Amino acid sequence: MSSFALALVLGAAVLHATWNLLAKRAVADVPFLWLAYLVGAVFFAPFAIGILVIAHPVLGWPAFVFVAVASCLQILYFATLTAGYRAGDLSLVYPIARASGPLLATIGAILIFDERPTPLAIAGALAIVGGALVLTGDPRTLRASGAGRAVGFALATGVVIGTYTLWDKTAVSAVLIPPLFYDWATVTGQSLLIAPIALRRGQELRETWASRRGAVLGVGILSRLAYILVLTALVVSPVSYVAPAREVGILIGAFLGARVLAEGHGTRRGIGAAAMVLGIIALALG
């Protein structure tokens, strides 16, 4: 991976962990998410229009298909992730979701893009799985503590992450949709798809905007900026490098959950997150 792509991915990891913290603290629900989508669509609209005017990208019907599917996948991602946050701790849900995603994306890249893993990459995959087990602790306690539901949502989120990573790689590197325009079109599609549900909850929308405006703005802007950086990296680097490397945010998320939110079990979760990051580094180097 080039230093340029690595810088993009690391910056995205910091932004991603930050907006996840904001979403967790704000207890993100449908009105919150729709307002965040709307903020992202409005904020980045001038930049997207500028790309159309200056770059004149060729956007045929395949581009619209990719945007439509991506919008649905992103809605599913936010739904499973926030459901996990409502069911369990940030420092549990975030690392498992963000570790399983690149692992699945790497497997998909092997099957779809004919990438070949090395023994080091295989070792990295095993380290990620081991880190997830450390994070969840004794499996026998999951049912009693209610953490099993949170882990389930986290793993579902990982499946969605792996799917949309491969889909978006194809969109920006094969269909050649400009990353910023692609992300803007996707979030605009998200806001339109959710609008019929959100607008029926007008009172909740007003209350959310009044009481959680700062978090809405933060999530709406930072989530989009983070993924625009990732999409740009995907243009110039393989999935098997970008998807694992961006998960440096795992450590940041685990630290924020344990320290800022005082969720506890910081040492155990820190060890698990560190194992995941070592696995991710091995995947990237392999």
C-alpha positions as CSV (number, residue, x, y, z in Angstrom):
1,M,0.0,0.0,0.0
2,S,1.3,3.4,-0.9
3,S,2.0,6.0,1.8
4,F,-0.8,8.2,0.3
5,A,-3.4,5.4,0.6
6,L,-2.2,4.5,4.1
7,A,-2.6,8.1,5.2
8,L,-6.1,8.2,3.8
9,V,-7.0,4.9,5.6
10,L,-5.6,6.0,8.9
11,G,-7.4,9.3,8.8
12,A,-10.6,7.5,8.0
13,A,-10.1,5.2,11.0
14,V,-9.9,8.1,13.4
15,L,-13.0,9.7,11.9
16,H,-14.9,6.5,12.0
17,A,-14.2,5.7,15.6
18,T,-15.1,9.3,16.5
19,W,-18.5,9.3,14.8
20,N,-19.2,5.9,16.3
21,L,-18.7,7.3,19.8
22,L,-21.0,10.2,19.0
23,A,-23.7,7.7,17.7
24,K,-23.4,5.6,20.8
25,R,-23.6,8.5,23.2
26,A,-26.6,9.9,21.4
27,V,-28.4,6.6,21.3
28,A,-28.9,6.8,17.5
29,D,-32.4,5.9,16.3
30,V,-34.3,6.3,13.0
31,P,-35.0,10.1,13.4
32,F,-31.3,10.6,14.4
33,L,-30.0,8.5,11.5
34,W,-32.3,10.2,8.9
35,L,-31.2,13.6,10.1
36,A,-27.5,12.5,9.9
37,Y,-28.1,11.3,6.3
38,L,-29.7,14.6,5.4
39,V,-26.8,16.6,6.9
40,G,-24.3,14.5,4.9
41,A,-26.3,15.0,1.7
42,V,-26.7,18.7,2.1
43,F,-23.1,19.4,3.3
44,F,-21.4,17.5,0.5
45,A,-23.8,18.6,-2.3
46,P,-21.7,21.6,-3.4
47,F,-18.6,19.4,-3.7
48,A,-20.5,16.7,-5.7
49,I,-21.9,19.3,-8.1
50,G,-18.4,20.7,-8.5
51,I,-17.2,17.3,-9.6
52,L,-19.9,17.1,-12.2
53,V,-19.2,20.5,-13.5
54,I,-15.4,20.3,-13.5
55,A,-14.6,16.6,-14.2
56,H,-17.6,15.7,-16.4
57,P,-17.6,12.0,-15.4
58,V,-19.3,9.6,-17.7
59,L,-22.2,8.1,-15.6
60,G,-24.4,5.6,-17.4
61,W,-27.1,3.3,-16.0
62,P,-24.5,1.0,-14.2
63,A,-23.5,3.9,-12.0
64,F,-27.1,4.4,-10.9
65,V,-27.5,0.7,-10.2
66,F,-24.4,0.7,-8.0
67,V,-25.6,3.8,-6.1
68,A,-29.0,2.3,-5.5
69,V,-27.6,-1.0,-4.1
70,A,-25.0,0.9,-2.1
71,S,-27.8,3.0,-0.5
72,C,-29.6,-0.1,0.6
73,L,-26.4,-1.7,2.0
74,Q,-25.5,1.4,3.9
75,I,-29.0,1.6,5.5
76,L,-28.7,-2.0,6.5
77,Y,-25.2,-1.3,8.0
78,F,-26.5,1.6,10.1
79,A,-29.5,-0.4,11.2
80,T,-27.4,-3.5,12.4
81,L,-24.7,-1.3,13.9
82,T,-27.0,0.9,16.0
83,A,-29.0,-2.1,17.0
84,G,-25.8,-3.6,18.4
85,Y,-25.1,-0.4,20.3
86,R,-28.5,-0.5,21.9
87,A,-27.9,-4.1,22.9
88,G,-24.4,-3.9,24.2
89,D,-21.2,-1.8,24.8
90,L,-19.4,0.1,22.2
91,S,-16.1,-1.5,23.1
92,L,-17.7,-4.9,22.5
93,V,-19.8,-4.3,19.4
94,Y,-17.4,-1.9,17.5
95,P,-14.3,-4.2,17.4
96,I,-16.2,-7.4,16.4
97,A,-18.1,-5.6,13.7
98,R,-15.1,-3.8,12.4
99,A,-12.8,-6.9,12.5
100,S,-15.2,-9.4,10.9
101,G,-15.9,-7.0,8.0
102,P,-12.4,-6.9,6.5
103,L,-11.9,-10.6,7.1
104,L,-15.0,-11.3,5.0
105,A,-14.0,-8.6,2.4
106,T,-10.6,-10.3,2.1
107,I,-12.2,-13.7,1.5
108,G,-14.5,-12.1,-1.1
109,A,-11.5,-10.4,-2.8
110,I,-9.8,-13.8,-3.1
111,L,-12.9,-15.3,-4.7
112,I,-13.9,-12.3,-6.9
113,F,-10.7,-10.5,-7.7
114,D,-8.4,-13.6,-7.6
115,E,-6.2,-12.3,-4.8
116,R,-4.0,-15.0,-3.2
117,P,-3.3,-14.9,0.6
118,T,0.1,-15.8,2.0
119,P,0.7,-17.8,5.2
120,L,1.1,-14.5,7.0
121,A,-2.3,-13.4,5.9
122,I,-3.8,-16.6,7.1
123,A,-2.1,-16.1,10.5
124,G,-3.6,-12.6,10.6
125,A,-7.1,-14.0,10.0
126,L,-6.7,-16.4,12.9
127,A,-5.5,-13.5,15.1
128,I,-8.6,-11.6,14.3
129,V,-10.8,-14.5,15.3
130,G,-8.8,-15.0,18.5
131,G,-9.2,-11.3,19.3
132,A,-12.9,-11.5,18.9
133,L,-13.1,-14.4,21.3
134,V,-11.0,-12.5,23.9
135,L,-13.3,-9.5,23.5
136,T,-16.5,-11.5,24.2
137,G,-14.9,-13.3,27.2
138,D,-16.2,-16.6,28.5
139,P,-18.8,-17.8,25.9
140,R,-20.9,-19.3,28.7
141,T,-21.5,-15.8,30.1
142,L,-23.0,-14.4,26.9
143,R,-26.5,-15.7,27.4
144,A,-26.7,-14.6,31.0
145,S,-25.3,-11.2,30.4
146,G,-27.3,-10.5,27.3
147,A,-24.2,-9.9,25.3
148,G,-25.1,-12.6,22.8
149,R,-27.6,-10.3,21.1
150,A,-25.0,-7.6,20.8
151,V,-22.5,-10.0,19.3
152,G,-25.0,-11.2,16.8
153,F,-25.7,-7.7,15.6
154,A,-22.0,-7.0,15.5
155,L,-21.4,-10.1,13.3
156,A,-24.3,-9.1,11.0
157,T,-22.7,-5.7,10.7
158,G,-19.5,-7.4,9.7
159,V,-21.2,-9.3,6.9
160,V,-22.7,-6.0,5.5
161,I,-19.3,-4.3,5.8
162,G,-17.6,-7.1,3.7
163,T,-20.4,-6.9,1.1
164,Y,-20.4,-3.2,0.6
165,T,-16.6,-3.0,0.6
166,L,-16.4,-5.3,-2.4
167,W,-19.4,-3.5,-4.1
168,D,-17.9,-0.1,-3.6
169,K,-14.4,-1.2,-4.8
170,T,-16.0,-2.2,-8.1
171,A,-18.0,1.1,-8.3
172,V,-15.0,3.4,-7.9
173,S,-12.3,1.3,-9.6
174,A,-14.1,-0.5,-12.4
175,V,-17.2,1.6,-13.1
176,L,-15.1,4.7,-12.4
177,I,-17.6,6.7,-10.3
178,P,-15.7,9.6,-8.6
179,P,-15.5,8.6,-4.8
180,L,-16.9,11.9,-3.4
181,F,-19.8,11.9,-5.9
182,Y,-20.5,8.2,-5.3
183,D,-20.7,8.7,-1.5
184,W,-22.8,11.8,-1.9
185,A,-25.2,10.0,-4.3
186,T,-25.4,7.1,-1.9
187,V,-26.2,9.1,1.2
188,T,-28.8,11.1,-0.8
189,G,-30.4,7.8,-1.8
190,Q,-30.3,6.7,1.9
191,S,-32.1,9.9,3.0
192,L,-34.8,9.4,0.3
193,L,-35.4,5.8,1.2
194,I,-35.8,6.5,4.9
195,A,-37.8,9.7,4.4
196,P,-41.3,8.1,4.3
197,I,-40.6,6.4,7.7
198,A,-38.8,9.4,9.3
199,L,-41.3,12.0,8.3
200,R,-44.1,10.2,10.0
201,R,-42.2,10.9,13.2
202,G,-42.2,14.7,12.9
203,Q,-42.3,15.4,16.7
204,E,-39.4,13.0,17.3
205,L,-37.4,14.7,14.5
206,R,-37.9,18.1,16.0
207,E,-36.9,16.8,19.5
208,T,-33.9,15.0,18.1
209,W,-32.7,18.1,16.3
210,A,-33.3,20.3,19.3
211,S,-31.6,18.0,21.9
212,R,-29.0,16.1,19.8
213,R,-28.1,18.6,17.1
214,G,-24.4,18.5,17.7
215,A,-24.2,14.7,17.5
216,V,-26.4,14.7,14.3
217,L,-24.0,17.2,12.6
218,G,-20.9,15.3,13.8
219,V,-22.2,11.9,12.6
220,G,-23.6,13.3,9.4
221,I,-20.3,15.0,8.3
222,L,-17.7,12.7,9.9
223,S,-19.2,9.5,8.7
224,R,-19.3,10.7,5.1
225,L,-15.8,12.2,5.2
226,A,-14.4,9.0,6.7
227,Y,-15.8,6.9,3.9
228,I,-14.9,9.3,1.1
229,L,-11.3,8.8,2.3
230,V,-11.7,5.0,2.2
231,L,-13.2,5.1,-1.3
232,T,-10.3,7.2,-2.6
233,A,-7.9,4.7,-1.2
234,L,-9.8,1.9,-2.9
235,V,-9.3,3.5,-6.2
236,V,-5.5,3.1,-5.9
237,S,-5.1,0.0,-3.7
238,P,-6.4,-3.6,-3.5
239,V,-9.3,-4.5,-1.2
240,S,-7.0,-6.9,0.7
241,Y,-4.9,-4.0,1.8
242,V,-7.4,-1.2,2.4
243,A,-10.1,-3.2,4.2
244,P,-7.8,-4.6,6.9
245,A,-5.7,-1.4,7.3
246,R,-8.7,0.8,7.9
247,E,-9.5,-1.2,11.0
248,V,-6.9,0.6,13.1
249,G,-10.0,2.3,14.4
250,I,-10.7,-0.9,16.4
251,L,-8.2,0.1,19.0
252,I,-9.5,3.7,19.0
253,G,-13.1,2.4,19.4
254,A,-12.2,0.0,22.2
255,F,-10.3,2.7,24.0
256,L,-13.1,5.3,23.7
257,G,-15.7,2.7,24.9
258,A,-13.6,1.6,27.9
259,R,-12.3,5.1,28.9
260,V,-14.8,7.7,27.7
261,L,-18.0,5.7,28.3
262,A,-16.5,3.7,31.3
263,E,-17.9,0.4,30.0
264,G,-15.3,-1.6,31.9
265,H,-13.3,-4.7,31.1
266,G,-10.7,-2.3,29.5
267,T,-7.7,-4.6,30.0
268,R,-9.4,-7.7,28.4
269,R,-10.9,-5.8,25.6
270,G,-7.7,-4.0,25.0
271,I,-5.9,-7.3,24.6
272,G,-8.6,-8.5,22.3
273,A,-8.5,-5.4,20.2
274,A,-4.6,-5.5,20.0
275,A,-4.8,-9.1,18.8
276,M,-7.2,-8.0,16.1
277,V,-5.0,-5.1,15.0
278,L,-1.9,-7.4,14.8
279,G,-4.0,-9.7,12.7
280,I,-5.0,-6.9,10.5
281,I,-1.4,-5.8,10.1
282,A,-0.5,-9.3,9.1
283,L,-3.3,-9.4,6.5
284,A,-2.0,-6.1,5.1
285,L,1.6,-7.2,4.9
286,G,0.7,-10.7,3.6
